[in-house]
Amino acid sequence: MRYIEPHGHMVSRTTDDYQAMVTAGCAAVCEPAFWAGFDRSSVDGFRDYFRQLTEYEPARAAKFLLPHFCWLCINPKEAEDLSLAADVLAMIPEFLEKPNVLGIGEIGLNRNTRNELKVLEQHVDLAVKHDQLILVHTPHLEDKLKGTRLIVDLLLSHKGVKPGRVIIDHVEEHTINHVLDQGFWAGITLYPDSKSSPPRAVDMLETSAHERIWLNSACDWGVSDPLAVPKAAFEMRRRGHTAEFVDQVLYQNPIRFLSQCAKFRLGEESVG
């Protein structure tokens, strides 16, 4: 089996995780910028973090023959500090030409506040200006539906946004079709407690059009599983889905979306 891990926070994982993922068939990992578990206090903290994503982590992954790509942003949890957000946004273009940077993400909303919406809009402006792909984080649990609607409305109102170049992540049963119906891609996150499980994810694949869906683990420093995607593949096969179906969802779909960025290449591997 082959698969792409399109959303994993590998700076918080061990080398054992890299080895296990490659052994399970992982062909590439993509790492969005995210919250470190605490609020960073300065733009220099973000600069060091972006260097970690664009210099150190790709080198660490390469030791296990795993291509590593990343996304850059200031996370919604840190967007309440508008001054810091402005400084980080001004600094991001310095890194956009790095060979493993795919776009802007994971941007979005946390508590659906005015400041979060303002910084989200600024990120979208930046992505459109520099012709970048966009990866969007939707809020957790009780804030998810409202937040997803706010995000979709903001994206649709921006004349420069092309829905096919945007993936809205962490969708659940009550948000997935709202995202897909507007032409966006949808990410289903296999994460204990606050997101989805393999059985729920496969339920969504069976009840929604799966051509613009990817599955990811969002593994990080919390209780999470870097092998959640191949475990979902087992659930698909257990229900009778073909190996071709599994390959389309877990390998070909991520490649179709990510290949819209010319820097996403997997050597001689290709879709099909």
N, C-alpha and C positions, 0 to 999 in steps of 0.2 A: 504494500500500500504506500501511496505517496500523498502528502498533504502540505499545505502552507499554514503556518501559524501567523495569521495576519494582525494579531494584537496580543503581544506579550511583553511584560515589563521586565526584561531580562537583567537589568542592572540590579534587581533585587533577588535574582535567582542564583543558584550555585552552578558550578561547572558540571556536577552530576546531572543536573536538569538538561543541560545542552546535550550531554552524551545520551541520555534517555530519549530525548526528542529525536535525535538523528537516528538512533536505533529503531524507533517506531516509524520512521519514514518521512520525517520533516525535511522539506527541501529548501525552506527559507523561513526566516522569522522577521516580523515587522514590529517595531517598538515605538508606540506613540509617547510623546512627552506626557508626564502625569504628575500628580501630587506625591511628594516624597514622604507623606505621613506627618509632615509639619510644614508650616508656611516659611518659605525662604525669605530672607530679610533684605536682599539686595539684588540688583541686576547682575552683579558679579557672580552670585550664586547660580543664577540661571546660565550665565556664560560657561561656567565650569561644567554644569550639567549638560549643556548642549555639546561641549567638547567630549564629554563622556559618551554621549549617544553617537557622535560622528567620528570619533577617533578610537577610544579605548574599547568600547563594546564590540564594534565590528572586528577588531583584532582578536578579541577573546573568542567570539563565535567562530572565527576562521580557523582556530586551533582544532575545531571539531568539524571542519569542512562545511560549515553552515553559513550561507549568505545572510547578512544582517542589514536591514534597512530601518529607517526611523522617520518620525514625524516631529515637528517642532511647534511649540505654543507655550502660553502660560495657562495653567489649568484653571478651570472655573472656580475651584475652591480658593484660589489666590487672586481672583479677579476683583474682589471688593476693594483692594488697594489700587485705585485708578492711576496714581502716580507711578507706582511700580509697574503696573501693566503697560503703561505708555512707554516706559524705558525698555521693557523686555520686547515689546512689539517693534520698537525702533532698532533693536539689535538683531532680531531674527534674520533679516535679509543677509547679514554677514555669513550665515550658514547655509543658505538655500542652494548654493552651488556645490556643496559637499556631495561626493559621489553616492552616498547612501541615503540622502534626504528625499523622501517621496512627496512631501506636502506639509500642510498645516493641520495639526491635530495632537491630542484629541481635545478639540475645543467643544464648547457647549454650555450647559447649565448645570448647576448643583442645587441651589435653592430657588431658582427662578427669580432672582432679584433684578432690580433695574441696573445695577452696576454690572452684573453678570451679562445681561443682555447687551449693554453698551460695549463691553469688551468682546463679546461674541461677534457683534457687528464689525468691530475693528479688525478682528481676525479674518472675517470673510472678505472685507475690503482688501486686506493684505494678500490673501490667497488669489483673489481675482486679479489684482494688479500684477502679480508675479506668475500668473497662470499655473497655480498649484492645485493639486488634488486636495480634497477636504475630508477629514475624518471627524465625526461629531459624537460626543459623549452625551447621552441622555440621563436625566436624574434618576435616582434610586427610588424604588418603592412608591410611596404615596404621591410623590411629586412627578412621577414619570409621564403620565398622560398629559397633564397641563404643560410640562416642560417640552414634551415632544411636539405638541401643537404650536407652542411659541417658536420653537426652532424651525419647524417646517414653514410657518408663516414668514419668519424673517428671511429664510433662504429664498422662498418663492418671490418675495418682494424685491430682491436684489437683481437688477437687470443683468448683471454679469455672471450670475451663477448658472451653471449647467447641471441639472440634477443627476445626470449620468456620471458626473465626476465627483459626486458627493456620496459618502457612505455614512448612514446614521446608525450608530452602534447601540448595543444593549437593548434592542427591541424585545418586546414581550407580546403575549397573545393579544393584548388590547391596543397595541401600537403598531404592529408590524404592517398591517394592510394600509394604514394611514400613510406610512412612509413609502411603501411600494407603489401605491396608487398615484402618488405625485411624481413618480419617475426616479426616485432616489434608490440607491442600494441600501440594503438592510443587513446589519450584523447581529447575529444571535450569540450572546456571551454565555459560556458554560462556566458558571461561577457559583459556588455554594451560597445559600442563604439569600443574597441580595439580587441575584439575577436568575439564570435558567439552569436546568439540568439536562442531561442527554435525552431522556424520554420526552420532556417538554419541547426541546429543540426539534426533535424528529416529528413530533405532533405538528409543529408550525410548518416544517418543510412539507408535510403531507396535506396541509390545508391552505397553503399560500403558494403563489407562483415562485418557484425556487431559482429561477434563472439569474436573479439579482440578489442573492443571499450568500453570505459567508458565515462560517462558524469560527469562533475564537475562544481562547481560554481567559484572556486578560490576566494571566498569572502574574502575581506581584508579591509584596511582602506580607500579605494577608493569607488567610486560609484559602488556598487556591491550588489548582492542579495543572501543571504544564503539559500533561498528557490528556487533558479533557477532550481535545479534538479527536484523536484516534479512538478514545473510548466511545465517543458519539458515533464513530464509524461502525463500531461493533453493534451498537443499538440499531443502526440502519440495517445492517446485514441480518441481525436477529429477526427483524420484521419482514425480511424478504426482499429488501431493495437490492438491486444488482450492484456488482463492483463498478460498473460504468456510472451508475447514479452517484455512488459514493465519491468516485473520482471527480465527477463534474462539480459537486458541491464543495468538496474539501480542497481540491487542487485547481481545477480549471476555472471555477468562478473567481477565486482570488486573483489568479493570473490575469483574467480578462479585465478586472477592474484596475489592478495595480499597474498593468502594462500601458495604461494611458499616460504614465510617467515613463519617459524614455530611459530613465536610469534603472528601472526595474528589469533586470535580465538575469536569467538562471543558466548561463552558459548555453549548452546545446539543448536544454529542456525546452519544450514548447507545449502549448495547449493541444490536446488530442493524443 
